[in-house]
Amino acid sequence: MPLLNVVIVLIVVGVLLWLINNYLPMDGKIKNILNGVVVVVVILWLLKIFGLIDVLSSFKVG
């Protein structure tokens, strides 16, 4: 995946998370959990993209 696509995905995820945090009325604890989950998923995705981990391919859904 080209570096430009990675940067674009990170910007889109950041803007979506910012929109959710600012415009959806939620309890602060739920926002913190949502932010934490998104950060963990993005970090795992980045590690997978750069080939540092191969854990994501071992998970099967369905």
PDB file of N, H, CA, C and O in Angstrom:
ATOM      1  N   MET A   1       0.858  -1.175   0.000  1.00  0.00           N
ATOM      2  CA  MET A   1       0.000   0.000   0.000  1.00  0.00           C
ATOM      3  C   MET A   1       0.902   1.234   0.000  1.00  0.00           C
ATOM      4  O   MET A   1       1.777   1.363   0.856  1.00  0.00           O
ATOM      5  N   PRO A   2       0.695   2.131  -0.944  1.00  0.00           N
ATOM      6  CA  PRO A   2       1.527   3.336  -0.992  1.00  0.00           C
ATOM      7  C   PRO A   2       1.359   4.204   0.253  1.00  0.00           C
ATOM      8  O   PRO A   2       0.302   4.228   0.883  1.00  0.00           O
ATOM      9  N   LEU A   3       2.426   4.907   0.581  1.00  0.00           N
ATOM     10  H   LEU A   3       3.284   4.887   0.069  1.00  0.00           H
ATOM     11  CA  LEU A   3       2.428   5.741   1.777  1.00  0.00           C
ATOM     12  C   LEU A   3       1.358   6.821   1.716  1.00  0.00           C
ATOM     13  O   LEU A   3       0.786   7.183   2.744  1.00  0.00           O
ATOM     14  N   LEU A   4       1.082   7.335   0.533  1.00  0.00           N
ATOM     15  H   LEU A   4       1.546   7.041  -0.302  1.00  0.00           H
ATOM     16  CA  LEU A   4       0.048   8.367   0.399  1.00  0.00           C
ATOM     17  C   LEU A   4      -1.322   7.823   0.802  1.00  0.00           C
ATOM     18  O   LEU A   4      -2.099   8.531   1.444  1.00  0.00           O
ATOM     19  N   ASN A   5      -1.628   6.574   0.435  1.00  0.00           N
ATOM     20  H   ASN A   5      -0.997   6.000  -0.086  1.00  0.00           H
ATOM     21  CA  ASN A   5      -2.907   5.972   0.830  1.00  0.00           C
ATOM     22  C   ASN A   5      -2.997   5.804   2.346  1.00  0.00           C
ATOM     23  O   ASN A   5      -4.059   6.009   2.935  1.00  0.00           O
ATOM     24  N   VAL A   6      -1.888   5.434   2.971  1.00  0.00           N
ATOM     25  H   VAL A   6      -1.026   5.268   2.493  1.00  0.00           H
ATOM     26  CA  VAL A   6      -1.869   5.290   4.429  1.00  0.00           C
ATOM     27  C   VAL A   6      -2.155   6.628   5.090  1.00  0.00           C
ATOM     28  O   VAL A   6      -2.944   6.701   6.032  1.00  0.00           O
ATOM     29  N   VAL A   7      -1.523   7.678   4.607  1.00  0.00           N
ATOM     30  H   VAL A   7      -0.882   7.618   3.842  1.00  0.00           H
ATOM     31  CA  VAL A   7      -1.734   9.017   5.170  1.00  0.00           C
ATOM     32  C   VAL A   7      -3.181   9.456   4.974  1.00  0.00           C
ATOM     33  O   VAL A   7      -3.781  10.026   5.885  1.00  0.00           O
ATOM     34  N   ILE A   8      -3.742   9.202   3.809  1.00  0.00           N
ATOM     35  H   ILE A   8      -3.254   8.739   3.069  1.00  0.00           H
ATOM     36  CA  ILE A   8      -5.138   9.577   3.548  1.00  0.00           C
ATOM     37  C   ILE A   8      -6.081   8.827   4.478  1.00  0.00           C
ATOM     38  O   ILE A   8      -7.017   9.421   5.013  1.00  0.00           O
ATOM     39  N   VAL A   9      -5.851   7.530   4.680  1.00  0.00           N
ATOM     40  H   VAL A   9      -5.091   7.048   4.246  1.00  0.00           H
ATOM     41  CA  VAL A   9      -6.706   6.752   5.586  1.00  0.00           C
ATOM     42  C   VAL A   9      -6.588   7.285   7.003  1.00  0.00           C
ATOM     43  O   VAL A   9      -7.596   7.403   7.700  1.00  0.00           O
ATOM     44  N   LEU A  10      -5.386   7.609   7.444  1.00  0.00           N
ATOM     45  H   LEU A  10      -4.567   7.514   6.878  1.00  0.00           H
ATOM     46  CA  LEU A  10      -5.206   8.151   8.796  1.00  0.00           C
ATOM     47  C   LEU A  10      -5.920   9.494   8.953  1.00  0.00           C
ATOM     48  O   LEU A  10      -6.509   9.760  10.001  1.00  0.00           O
ATOM     49  N   ILE A  11      -5.876  10.335   7.930  1.00  0.00           N
ATOM     50  H   ILE A  11      -5.398  10.118   7.079  1.00  0.00           H
ATOM     51  CA  ILE A  11      -6.568  11.624   7.996  1.00  0.00           C
ATOM     52  C   ILE A  11      -8.075  11.411   8.050  1.00  0.00           C
ATOM     53  O   ILE A  11      -8.764  12.070   8.829  1.00  0.00           O
ATOM     54  N   VAL A  12      -8.593  10.504   7.237  1.00  0.00           N
ATOM     55  H   VAL A  12      -8.034   9.969   6.604  1.00  0.00           H
ATOM     56  CA  VAL A  12     -10.042  10.241   7.231  1.00  0.00           C
ATOM     57  C   VAL A  12     -10.492   9.683   8.572  1.00  0.00           C
ATOM     58  O   VAL A  12     -11.522  10.104   9.099  1.00  0.00           O
ATOM     59  N   VAL A  13      -9.738   8.743   9.133  1.00  0.00           N
ATOM     60  H   VAL A  13      -8.901   8.402   8.706  1.00  0.00           H
ATOM     61  CA  VAL A  13     -10.100   8.173  10.436  1.00  0.00           C
ATOM     62  C   VAL A  13     -10.048   9.254  11.511  1.00  0.00           C
ATOM     63  O   VAL A  13     -10.922   9.310  12.375  1.00  0.00           O
ATOM     64  N   GLY A  14      -9.040  10.105  11.464  1.00  0.00           N
ATOM     65  H   GLY A  14      -8.329  10.059  10.762  1.00  0.00           H
ATOM     66  CA  GLY A  14      -8.932  11.185  12.442  1.00  0.00           C
ATOM     67  C   GLY A  14     -10.078  12.171  12.352  1.00  0.00           C
ATOM     68  O   GLY A  14     -10.621  12.592  13.374  1.00  0.00           O
ATOM     69  N   VAL A  15     -10.452  12.543  11.133  1.00  0.00           N
ATOM     70  H   VAL A  15     -10.011  12.202  10.303  1.00  0.00           H
ATOM     71  CA  VAL A  15     -11.567  13.486  10.963  1.00  0.00           C
ATOM     72  C   VAL A  15     -12.883  12.858  11.419  1.00  0.00           C
ATOM     73  O   VAL A  15     -13.689  13.514  12.078  1.00  0.00           O
ATOM     74  N   LEU A  16     -13.103  11.585  11.069  1.00  0.00           N
ATOM     75  H   LEU A  16     -12.448  11.052  10.534  1.00  0.00           H
ATOM     76  CA  LEU A  16     -14.333  10.912  11.515  1.00  0.00           C
ATOM     77  C   LEU A  16     -14.395  10.822  13.036  1.00  0.00           C
ATOM     78  O   LEU A  16     -15.449  11.047  13.631  1.00  0.00           O
ATOM     79  N   LEU A  17     -13.271  10.495  13.664  1.00  0.00           N
ATOM     80  H   LEU A  17     -12.414  10.312  13.180  1.00  0.00           H
ATOM     81  CA  LEU A  17     -13.251  10.418  15.126  1.00  0.00           C
ATOM     82  C   LEU A  17     -13.485  11.791  15.744  1.00  0.00           C
ATOM     83  O   LEU A  17     -14.175  11.910  16.756  1.00  0.00           O
ATOM     84  N   TRP A  18     -12.916  12.817  15.144  1.00  0.00           N
ATOM     85  H   TRP A  18     -12.355  12.721  14.322  1.00  0.00           H
ATOM     86  CA  TRP A  18     -13.134  14.174  15.639  1.00  0.00           C
ATOM     87  C   TRP A  18     -14.601  14.574  15.512  1.00  0.00           C
ATOM     88  O   TRP A  18     -15.166  15.165  16.432  1.00  0.00           O
ATOM     89  N   LEU A  19     -15.222  14.251  14.367  1.00  0.00           N
ATOM     90  H   LEU A  19     -14.763  13.770  13.620  1.00  0.00           H
ATOM     91  CA  LEU A  19     -16.638  14.563  14.173  1.00  0.00           C
ATOM     92  C   LEU A  19     -17.507  13.845  15.194  1.00  0.00           C
ATOM     93  O   LEU A  19     -18.430  14.433  15.757  1.00  0.00           O
ATOM     94  N   ILE A  20     -17.207  12.572  15.430  1.00  0.00           N
ATOM     95  H   ILE A  20     -16.457  12.094  14.972  1.00  0.00           H
ATOM     96  CA  ILE A  20     -17.981  11.804  16.409  1.00  0.00           C
ATOM     97  C   ILE A  20     -17.815  12.407  17.796  1.00  0.00           C
ATOM     98  O   ILE A  20     -18.792  12.545  18.532  1.00  0.00           O
ATOM     99  N   ASN A  21     -16.585  12.769  18.160  1.00  0.00           N
ATOM    100  H   ASN A  21     -15.792  12.657  17.561  1.00  0.00           H
ATOM    101  CA  ASN A  21     -16.334  13.318  19.493  1.00  0.00           C
ATOM    102  C   ASN A  21     -16.990  14.679  19.694  1.00  0.00           C
ATOM    103  O   ASN A  21     -17.408  15.005  20.805  1.00  0.00           O
ATOM    104  N   ASN A  22     -17.084  15.470  18.643  1.00  0.00           N
ATOM    105  H   ASN A  22     -16.745  15.205  17.740  1.00  0.00           H
ATOM    106  CA  ASN A  22     -17.612  16.823  18.807  1.00  0.00           C
ATOM    107  C   ASN A  22     -19.112  16.947  18.581  1.00  0.00           C
ATOM    108  O   ASN A  22     -19.750  17.813  19.180  1.00  0.00           O
ATOM    109  N   TYR A  23     -19.688  16.105  17.737  1.00  0.00           N
ATOM    110  H   TYR A  23     -19.169  15.402  17.251  1.00  0.00           H
ATOM    111  CA  TYR A  23     -21.070  16.335  17.337  1.00  0.00           C
ATOM    112  C   TYR A  23     -22.060  15.271  17.778  1.00  0.00           C
ATOM    113  O   TYR A  23     -23.267  15.473  17.637  1.00  0.00           O
ATOM    114  N   LEU A  24     -21.594  14.146  18.305  1.00  0.00           N
ATOM    115  H   LEU A  24     -20.614  13.982  18.419  1.00  0.00           H
ATOM    116  CA  LEU A  24     -22.515  13.145  18.830  1.00  0.00           C
ATOM    117  C   LEU A  24     -22.536  13.230  20.351  1.00  0.00           C
ATOM    118  O   LEU A  24     -21.493  13.111  20.996  1.00  0.00           O
ATOM    119  N   PRO A  25     -23.703  13.431  20.920  1.00  0.00           N
ATOM    120  CA  PRO A  25     -23.768  13.518  22.378  1.00  0.00           C
ATOM    121  C   PRO A  25     -23.602  12.126  23.005  1.00  0.00           C
ATOM    122  O   PRO A  25     -24.465  11.261  22.863  1.00  0.00           O
ATOM    123  N   MET A  26     -22.494  11.934  23.689  1.00  0.00           N
ATOM    124  H   MET A  26     -21.792  12.637  23.805  1.00  0.00           H
ATOM    125  CA  MET A  26     -22.207  10.671  24.366  1.00  0.00           C
ATOM    126  C   MET A  26     -21.575  10.975  25.712  1.00  0.00           C
ATOM    127  O   MET A  26     -21.017  12.048  25.942  1.00  0.00           O
ATOM    128  N   ASP A  27     -21.683   9.995  26.588  1.00  0.00           N
ATOM    129  H   ASP A  27     -22.136   9.123  26.401  1.00  0.00           H
ATOM    130  CA  ASP A  27     -21.017  10.094  27.880  1.00  0.00           C
ATOM    131  C   ASP A  27     -19.504  10.087  27.653  1.00  0.00           C
ATOM    132  O   ASP A  27     -19.014   9.483  26.699  1.00  0.00           O
ATOM    133  N   GLY A  28     -18.783  10.752  28.525  1.00  0.00           N
ATOM    134  H   GLY A  28     -19.180  11.243  29.300  1.00  0.00           H
ATOM    135  CA  GLY A  28     -17.337  10.845  28.387  1.00  0.00           C
ATOM    136  C   GLY A  28     -16.640   9.493  28.445  1.00  0.00           C
ATOM    137  O   GLY A  28     -15.634   9.281  27.767  1.00  0.00           O
ATOM    138  N   LYS A  29     -17.169   8.579  29.252  1.00  0.00           N
ATOM    139  H   LYS A  29     -17.986   8.751  29.802  1.00  0.00           H
ATOM    140  CA  LYS A  29     -16.556   7.251  29.357  1.00  0.00           C
ATOM    141  C   LYS A  29     -16.684   6.485  28.043  1.00  0.00           C
ATOM    142  O   LYS A  29     -15.759   5.786  27.628  1.00  0.00           O
ATOM    143  N   ILE A  30     -17.836   6.623  27.395  1.00  0.00           N
ATOM    144  H   ILE A  30     -18.587   7.191  27.732  1.00  0.00           H
ATOM    145  CA  ILE A  30     -18.049   5.935  26.115  1.00  0.00           C
ATOM    146  C   ILE A  30     -17.119   6.513  25.051  1.00  0.00           C
ATOM    147  O   ILE A  30     -16.572   5.773  24.234  1.00  0.00           O
ATOM    148  N   LYS A  31     -16.938   7.840  25.059  1.00  0.00           N
ATOM    149  H   LYS A  31     -17.382   8.442  25.723  1.00  0.00           H
ATOM    150  CA  LYS A  31     -16.018   8.465  24.107  1.00  0.00           C
ATOM    151  C   LYS A  31     -14.590   7.972  24.318  1.00  0.00           C
ATOM    152  O   LYS A  31     -13.866   7.710  23.358  1.00  0.00           O
ATOM    153  N   ASN A  32     -14.192   7.847  25.588  1.00  0.00           N
ATOM    154  H   ASN A  32     -14.781   8.060  26.368  1.00  0.00           H
ATOM    155  CA  ASN A  32     -12.846   7.365  25.877  1.00  0.00           C
ATOM    156  C   ASN A  32     -12.652   5.932  25.400  1.00  0.00           C
ATOM    157  O   ASN A  32     -11.602   5.595  24.854  1.00  0.00           O
ATOM    158  N   ILE A  33     -13.647   5.097  25.602  1.00  0.00           N
ATOM    159  H   ILE A  33     -14.500   5.370  26.046  1.00  0.00           H
ATOM    160  CA  ILE A  33     -13.565   3.710  25.138  1.00  0.00           C
ATOM    161  C   ILE A  33     -13.506   3.673  23.619  1.00  0.00           C
ATOM    162  O   ILE A  33     -12.697   2.940  23.049  1.00  0.00           O
ATOM    163  N   LEU A  34     -14.350   4.449  22.960  1.00  0.00           N
ATOM    164  H   LEU A  34     -15.007   5.043  23.423  1.00  0.00           H
ATOM    165  CA  LEU A  34     -14.358   4.507  21.498  1.00  0.00           C
ATOM    166  C   LEU A  34     -13.007   4.988  20.963  1.00  0.00           C
ATOM    167  O   LEU A  34     -12.466   4.407  20.023  1.00  0.00           O
ATOM    168  N   ASN A  35     -12.473   6.039  21.559  1.00  0.00           N
ATOM    169  H   ASN A  35     -12.912   6.512  22.323  1.00  0.00           H
ATOM    170  CA  ASN A  35     -11.167   6.549  21.134  1.00  0.00           C
ATOM    171  C   ASN A  35     -10.079   5.498  21.328  1.00  0.00           C
ATOM    172  O   ASN A  35      -9.228   5.318  20.458  1.00  0.00           O
ATOM    173  N   GLY A  36     -10.103   4.815  22.449  1.00  0.00           N
ATOM    174  H   GLY A  36     -10.795   4.961  23.157  1.00  0.00           H
ATOM    175  CA  GLY A  36      -9.113   3.769  22.722  1.00  0.00           C
ATOM    176  C   GLY A  36      -9.192   2.631  21.724  1.00  0.00           C
ATOM    177  O   GLY A  36      -8.167   2.150  21.242  1.00  0.00           O
ATOM    178  N   VAL A  37     -10.408   2.197  21.409  1.00  0.00           N
ATOM    179  H   VAL A  37     -11.242   2.588  21.799  1.00  0.00           H
ATOM    180  CA  VAL A  37     -10.579   1.104  20.448  1.00  0.00           C
ATOM    181  C   VAL A  37     -10.086   1.520  19.073  1.00  0.00           C
ATOM    182  O   VAL A  37      -9.406   0.751  18.394  1.00  0.00           O
ATOM    183  N   VAL A  38     -10.426   2.730  18.662  1.00  0.00           N
ATOM    184  H   VAL A  38     -10.978   3.355  19.214  1.00  0.00           H
ATOM    185  CA  VAL A  38      -9.991   3.211  17.337  1.00  0.00           C
ATOM    186  C   VAL A  38      -8.463   3.317  17.288  1.00  0.00           C
ATOM    187  O   VAL A  38      -7.852   2.939  16.288  1.00  0.00           O
ATOM    188  N   VAL A  39      -7.853   3.816  18.334  1.00  0.00           N
ATOM    189  H   VAL A  39      -8.348   4.123  19.146  1.00  0.00           H
ATOM    190  CA  VAL A  39      -6.387   3.936  18.355  1.00  0.00           C
ATOM    191  C   VAL A  39      -5.732   2.562  18.286  1.00  0.00           C
ATOM    192  O   VAL A  39      -4.770   2.379  17.541  1.00  0.00           O
ATOM    193  N   VAL A  40      -6.233   1.596  19.046  1.00  0.00           N
ATOM    194  H   VAL A  40      -7.015   1.744  19.651  1.00  0.00           H
ATOM    195  CA  VAL A  40      -5.658   0.251  19.025  1.00  0.00           C
ATOM    196  C   VAL A  40      -5.815  -0.386  17.652  1.00  0.00           C
ATOM    197  O   VAL A  40      -4.874  -0.995  17.142  1.00  0.00           O
ATOM    198  N   VAL A  41      -6.989  -0.254  17.048  1.00  0.00           N
ATOM    199  H   VAL A  41      -7.753   0.241  17.462  1.00  0.00           H
ATOM    200  CA  VAL A  41      -7.222  -0.832  15.727  1.00  0.00           C
ATOM    201  C   VAL A  41      -6.316  -0.179  14.680  1.00  0.00           C
ATOM    202  O   VAL A  41      -5.772  -0.870  13.818  1.00  0.00           O
ATOM    203  N   VAL A  42      -6.150   1.131  14.748  1.00  0.00           N
ATOM    204  H   VAL A  42      -6.592   1.692  15.449  1.00  0.00           H
ATOM    205  CA  VAL A  42      -5.291   1.826  13.782  1.00  0.00           C
ATOM    206  C   VAL A  42      -3.828   1.410  13.973  1.00  0.00           C
ATOM    207  O   VAL A  42      -3.113   1.209  12.992  1.00  0.00           O
ATOM    208  N   ILE A  43      -3.382   1.281  15.217  1.00  0.00           N
ATOM    209  H   ILE A  43      -3.963   1.444  16.015  1.00  0.00           H
ATOM    210  CA  ILE A  43      -2.005   0.849  15.464  1.00  0.00           C
ATOM    211  C   ILE A  43      -1.779  -0.563  14.947  1.00  0.00           C
ATOM    212  O   ILE A  43      -0.754  -0.830  14.319  1.00  0.00           O
ATOM    213  N   LEU A  44      -2.713  -1.468  15.197  1.00  0.00           N
ATOM    214  H   LEU A  44      -3.545  -1.251  15.707  1.00  0.00           H
ATOM    215  CA  LEU A  44      -2.578  -2.829  14.683  1.00  0.00           C
ATOM    216  C   LEU A  44      -2.581  -2.838  13.152  1.00  0.00           C
ATOM    217  O   LEU A  44      -1.820  -3.579  12.530  1.00  0.00           O
ATOM    218  N   TRP A  45      -3.431  -2.021  12.558  1.00  0.00           N
ATOM    219  H   TRP A  45      -4.050  -1.420  13.064  1.00  0.00           H
ATOM    220  CA  TRP A  45      -3.488  -1.938  11.097  1.00  0.00           C
ATOM    221  C   TRP A  45      -2.162  -1.419  10.536  1.00  0.00           C
ATOM    222  O   TRP A  45      -1.658  -1.950   9.547  1.00  0.00           O
ATOM    223  N   LEU A  46      -1.600  -0.389  11.162  1.00  0.00           N
ATOM    224  H   LEU A  46      -2.010   0.042  11.966  1.00  0.00           H
ATOM    225  CA  LEU A  46      -0.321   0.146  10.704  1.00  0.00           C
ATOM    226  C   LEU A  46       0.798  -0.880  10.840  1.00  0.00           C
ATOM    227  O   LEU A  46       1.635  -1.012   9.948  1.00  0.00           O
ATOM    228  N   LEU A  47       0.812  -1.607  11.957  1.00  0.00           N
ATOM    229  H   LEU A  47       0.132  -1.500  12.682  1.00  0.00           H
ATOM    230  CA  LEU A  47       1.819  -2.649  12.133  1.00  0.00           C
ATOM    231  C   LEU A  47       1.683  -3.728  11.073  1.00  0.00           C
ATOM    232  O   LEU A  47       2.684  -4.242  10.577  1.00  0.00           O
ATOM    233  N   LYS A  48       0.460  -4.071  10.727  1.00  0.00           N
ATOM    234  H   LYS A  48      -0.354  -3.653  11.131  1.00  0.00           H
ATOM    235  CA  LYS A  48       0.213  -5.059   9.678  1.00  0.00           C
ATOM    236  C   LYS A  48       0.661  -4.534   8.316  1.00  0.00           C
ATOM    237  O   LYS A  48       1.290  -5.259   7.545  1.00  0.00           O
ATOM    238  N   ILE A  49       0.339  -3.277   8.022  1.00  0.00           N
ATOM    239  H   ILE A  49      -0.172  -2.689   8.649  1.00  0.00           H
ATOM    240  CA  ILE A  49       0.705  -2.677   6.737  1.00  0.00           C
ATOM    241  C   ILE A  49       2.228  -2.663   6.557  1.00  0.00           C
ATOM    242  O   ILE A  49       2.729  -2.962   5.472  1.00  0.00           O
ATOM    243  N   PHE A  50       2.958  -2.318   7.616  1.00  0.00           N
ATOM    244  H   PHE A  50       2.552  -2.076   8.496  1.00  0.00           H
ATOM    245  CA  PHE A  50       4.412  -2.233   7.524  1.00  0.00           C
ATOM    246  C   PHE A  50       5.100  -3.575   7.765  1.00  0.00           C
ATOM    247  O   PHE A  50       6.329  -3.645   7.792  1.00  0.00           O
ATOM    248  N   GLY A  51       4.319  -4.633   7.940  1.00  0.00           N
ATOM    249  H   GLY A  51       3.321  -4.576   7.918  1.00  0.00           H
ATOM    250  CA  GLY A  51       4.866  -5.982   8.035  1.00  0.00           C
ATOM    251  C   GLY A  51       5.527  -6.314   9.352  1.00  0.00           C
ATOM    252  O   GLY A  51       6.339  -7.238   9.418  1.00  0.00           O
ATOM    253  N   LEU A  52       5.198  -5.578  10.408  1.00  0.00           N
ATOM    254  H   LEU A  52       4.539  -4.828  10.354  1.00  0.00           H
ATOM    255  CA  LEU A  52       5.821  -5.855  11.693  1.00  0.00           C
ATOM    256  C   LEU A  52       5.121  -6.961  12.462  1.00  0.00           C
ATOM    257  O   LEU A  52       5.735  -7.618  13.302  1.00  0.00           O
ATOM    258  N   ILE A  53       3.859  -7.167  12.185  1.00  0.00           N
ATOM    259  H   ILE A  53       3.361  -6.632  11.502  1.00  0.00           H
ATOM    260  CA  ILE A  53       3.141  -8.282  12.806  1.00  0.00           C
ATOM    261  C   ILE A  53       2.301  -8.979  11.751  1.00  0.00           C
ATOM    262  O   ILE A  53       1.888  -8.378  10.759  1.00  0.00           O
ATOM    263  N   ASP A  54       2.060 -10.254  11.986  1.00  0.00           N
ATOM    264  H   ASP A  54       2.395 -10.742  12.791  1.00  0.00           H
ATOM    265  CA  ASP A  54       1.209 -11.024  11.090  1.00  0.00           C
ATOM    266  C   ASP A  54       0.065 -11.640  11.883  1.00  0.00           C
ATOM    267  O   ASP A  54      -0.492 -12.665  11.491  1.00  0.00           O
ATOM    268  N   VAL A  55      -0.279 -11.012  12.997  1.00  0.00           N
ATOM    269  H   VAL A  55       0.174 -10.179  13.316  1.00  0.00           H
ATOM    270  CA  VAL A  55      -1.322 -11.544  13.877  1.00  0.00           C
ATOM    271  C   VAL A  55      -2.692 -11.422  13.253  1.00  0.00           C
ATOM    272  O   VAL A  55      -3.534 -12.298  13.452  1.00  0.00           O
ATOM    273  N   LEU A  56      -2.945 -10.353  12.496  1.00  0.00           N
ATOM    274  H   LEU A  56      -2.261  -9.641  12.334  1.00  0.00           H
ATOM    275  CA  LEU A  56      -4.287 -10.102  11.983  1.00  0.00           C
ATOM    276  C   LEU A  56      -4.737 -11.149  10.989  1.00  0.00           C
ATOM    277  O   LEU A  56      -5.937 -11.379  10.839  1.00  0.00           O
ATOM    278  N   SER A  57      -3.810 -11.782  10.311  1.00  0.00           N
ATOM    279  H   SER A  57      -2.835 -11.595  10.433  1.00  0.00           H
ATOM    280  CA  SER A  57      -4.209 -12.789   9.327  1.00  0.00           C
ATOM    281  C   SER A  57      -4.626 -14.106   9.981  1.00  0.00           C
ATOM    282  O   SER A  57      -5.254 -14.946   9.336  1.00  0.00           O
ATOM    283  N   SER A  58      -4.277 -14.291  11.264  1.00  0.00           N
ATOM    284  H   SER A  58      -3.767 -13.609  11.787  1.00  0.00           H
ATOM    285  CA  SER A  58      -4.645 -15.536  11.928  1.00  0.00           C
ATOM    286  C   SER A  58      -6.069 -15.514  12.476  1.00  0.00           C
ATOM    287  O   SER A  58      -6.614 -16.566  12.808  1.00  0.00           O
ATOM    288  N   PHE A  59      -6.679 -14.335  12.575  1.00  0.00           N
ATOM    289  H   PHE A  59      -6.237 -13.480  12.305  1.00  0.00           H
ATOM    290  CA  PHE A  59      -8.045 -14.246  13.065  1.00  0.00           C
ATOM    291  C   PHE A  59      -9.025 -14.562  11.940  1.00  0.00           C
ATOM    292  O   PHE A  59      -8.949 -13.981  10.857  1.00  0.00           O
ATOM    293  N   LYS A  60      -9.929 -15.469  12.201  1.00  0.00           N
ATOM    294  H   LYS A  60      -9.991 -15.940  13.081  1.00  0.00           H
ATOM    295  CA  LYS A  60     -10.955 -15.828  11.221  1.00  0.00           C
ATOM    296  C   LYS A  60     -12.322 -15.512  11.809  1.00  0.00           C
ATOM    297  O   LYS A  60     -12.617 -15.872  12.948  1.00  0.00           O
ATOM    298  N   VAL A  61     -13.149 -14.840  11.026  1.00  0.00           N
ATOM    299  H   VAL A  61     -12.909 -14.548  10.100  1.00  0.00           H
ATOM    300  CA  VAL A  61     -14.503 -14.520  11.444  1.00  0.00           C
ATOM    301  C   VAL A  61     -15.458 -15.334  10.592  1.00  0.00           C
ATOM    302  O   VAL A  61     -15.421 -15.278   9.362  1.00  0.00           O
ATOM    303  N   GLY A  62     -16.317 -16.093  11.267  1.00  0.00           N
ATOM    304  H   GLY A  62     -16.347 -16.138  12.265  1.00  0.00           H
ATOM    305  CA  GLY A  62     -17.307 -16.878  10.528  1.00  0.00           C
ATOM    306  C   GLY A  62     -16.939 -18.286  10.266  1.00  0.00           C
ATOM    307  O   GLY A  62     -17.712 -19.021   9.650  1.00  0.00           O
TER     308      GLY A  62
END
